[in-house]
């Protein structure tokens, strides 16, 4: 009997510890999702030629800083614009090589920082990021004068989920998803398989579901060695797209490799989509 009691005590202790872990995951989950660099980047023109600081205004009253990067005078290209929604870490300074490469192809680029990132006020959430990217779209339309048929959305990882939701509401000329997951709980389960991620998730970002409603030419780029978002999830998103998606696999590339930031395959594919859309 004492052995049984000892076993019961061990089981109860394990259950209590697991319950505490689940409770902590519920309370702190957004710290496991969003990893902002909260520091304010330097002035845009100190980082890139043709770049300037701009301010986006969200519907809930936040003023967000961003960079607008315009192509050098005389650069051939489609004269379209790309709204860049970043992933869940860092800030816009790390995306400067992407903006430089796209501007070199004649594209105007808006590098967004979400609330809580890059010196911006607020805290990130699924609803908040949707408002931030909507403010970016409105800025390009109202302040820069980019019509919808010249506007492309680019989303990197988590940003792919953000722009897919935007595209379902406001169809762009083209949608580019870099390393998209099917939904956030599915991505989370890959890294926290011991937790009931689907039951706990506040922010869900259902990319594979929403993309079925997006009526826009779609490009999906992923790395075949991605250790953060499994390639099978990016391919599942492509299969669910309402429009046949162009899929570009970057062989041997992991999630944060430079080839998925400003590599030739990525930039060429975006430039081709922009030219077709134009």
GUPAFI-454042 format. One line per 8 residues: number of its first residue (from 1); for each residue x, y, z negated of C-alpha. Coordinates in steps of 0.1 Angstrom, whole numbers. Each point is the difference from the previous one (the first is absolute). Layout:
BEGIN
NUM	X Y Z; ...;
//
This chain:
BEGIN
1	0 0 0; 28 25 -8; 14 -6 35; -34 8 15; -2 32 -20; 35 11 11; -10 -6 36; -32 20 -4;
9	21 29 -15; 24 -1 30; -29 0 25; -17 29 -19; 33 20 0; 4 -5 37; -35 11 7; 4 31 -22;
17	32 9 18; -16 -5 34; -30 21 -10; 23 28 -12; 19 -2 33; -32 2 20; -12 30 -22; 34 17 6;
25	-3 -7 38; -35 16 0; 11 31 -18; 33 5 17; -7 -14 35; 4 32 18; 36 2 -13; 5 -34 17;
33	-14 14 33; 13 35 3; 37 10 -4; 1 37 8; 32 20 1; -16 31 -16; 29 23 7; -6 28 25;
41	20 -5 32; 21 30 14; -14 24 25; -9 -17 32; 23 21 22; 30 -10 -22; -7 -36 9; -11 0 37;
49	1 25 28; -35 11 11; -15 -9 -34; -20 22 -23; -17 -3 -33; -38 0 1; -28 -3 -26; -30 -24 2;
57	-32 6 -19; -20 -29 -12; -37 -1 -6; 5 -4 -37; 21 32 -2; 36 -12 1; 27 18 20; 24 -25 14;
65	34 8 16; 9 -16 33; 24 4 29; -10 9 36; 27 -10 25; -3 12 36; 21 -13 29; 28 21 14;
73	-9 23 28; 1 -17 34; -2 -35 -14; -20 -22 23; -29 -19 -15; -38 -2 -3; -4 30 -22; -20 -20 -25;
81	3 0 -38; 6 -28 -25; -14 1 -35; 24 -20 -22; -14 -17 -31; 28 -14 -20; 3 -31 -21; -3 -2 -38;
89	35 11 -9; 23 30 3; -10 33 17; 1 16 34; 37 6 -1; 7 -37 6; -22 2 31; 20 28 17;
97	18 -24 24; -34 -12 12; -12 35 6; 32 10 18; -2 -31 23; -37 7 9; 6 37 6; 28 -10 23;
105	-27 -18 21; -21 32 3; -23 -7 -29; -11 24 -27; 2 -17 -34; -17 7 -33; 18 -16 -29; -25 -3 -28;
113	7 -5 -37; -29 -13 -20; -11 15 -33; 26 -8 -27; 27 -3 26; 27 25 11; -9 26 -26; -37 -1 7;
121	-26 1 -28; -23 -28 -9; 2 -38 -4; -3 -25 29; -30 -22 4; -19 -15 30; -26 27 0; 27 27 -5;
129	21 -11 29; -30 -1 22; -6 37 -8; 36 8 6; 2 -15 34; -33 17 9; 15 33 -9; 30 -8 22;
137	-24 -8 29; -19 33 -5; 32 20 -1; 12 -14 33; -34 6 16; -8 35 -15; 35 15 -6; 21 -15 28;
145	-28 -5 25; 6 -37 8; -31 -15 16; -11 -35 -10; 10 -14 34; 36 11 -7; 3 -12 -36; 15 -32 -11;
153	0 -15 -35; 31 -18 -13; -1 -19 -32; 29 -17 -18; -9 -30 -22; -25 15 -25; -4 29 24; -12 -24 26;
161	-30 -6 -22; -6 37 -5; 0 8 37; -21 -30 9; -27 13 -22; 4 35 15; -2 -15 35; -33 -17 -8;
169	-15 35 -8; 19 21 25; 13 -20 30; 34 11 12; 16 -2 34; 21 -29 -14; 6 -18 -33; 34 -13 -10;
177	3 -24 -30; 35 -9 -12; 0 -31 -23; -37 0 -9; -14 -23 -26; -34 -16 3; -11 16 -33; 18 12 -31;
185	-11 -29 -23; 14 -24 26; 33 18 0; 0 2 -37; -6 -37 -4; 32 -7 19; 20 17 -28; -22 -7 -30;
193	-15 -35 6; -5 -6 -37; -25 28 -3; -37 1 12; 9 29 24; -33 1 19; -20 2 -32; 22 28 -15;
201	6 22 31; -14 35 -1; 15 10 33; -7 -25 27; 9 15 34; -18 -26 22; 20 4 32; -10 -32 18;
209	-37 8 -7; 1 36 10; 20 -3 32; -28 -21 15; -19 34 2; 28 21 15; -5 8 36; 35 13 10;
217	30 -15 18; 20 -17 -28; 37 -9 -4; 12 -22 -28; 37 -2 -8; 14 -24 -26; 33 -16 -10; 3 -37 3;
225	20 -2 -33; -23 23 -20; 2 -10 -37; -26 25 -12; -28 -5 24; -1 -35 15; 1 2 39; -31 -23 0;
233	-20 28 -16; 11 25 27; -10 -25 27; -33 -6 -17; -7 38 2; 8 -1 37; -24 -29 6; -28 19 -17;
241	4 32 20; -30 11 19; 22 10 30; 27 -25 12; 30 11 -20; 36 2 14; 22 -19 -24; 38 7 -3;
249	21 -24 -21; 33 14 -11; 21 -31 -4; 18 -5 -33; -13 33 -15; -9 3 -36; -26 24 -13; 23 30 -8;
257	26 -5 28; 10 29 21; -13 -18 31; -35 4 -14; 5 37 -7; 15 14 32; 13 -30 19; -2 -1 38;
265	-27 -26 2; -23 20 -23; 6 34 16; -3 -14 36; -33 -17 -8; -15 32 -16; 12 21 30; -17 -25 24;
273	-32 1 -19; 1 38 -1; 6 1 38; -29 -24 6; -23 19 -22; 8 33 16;
//
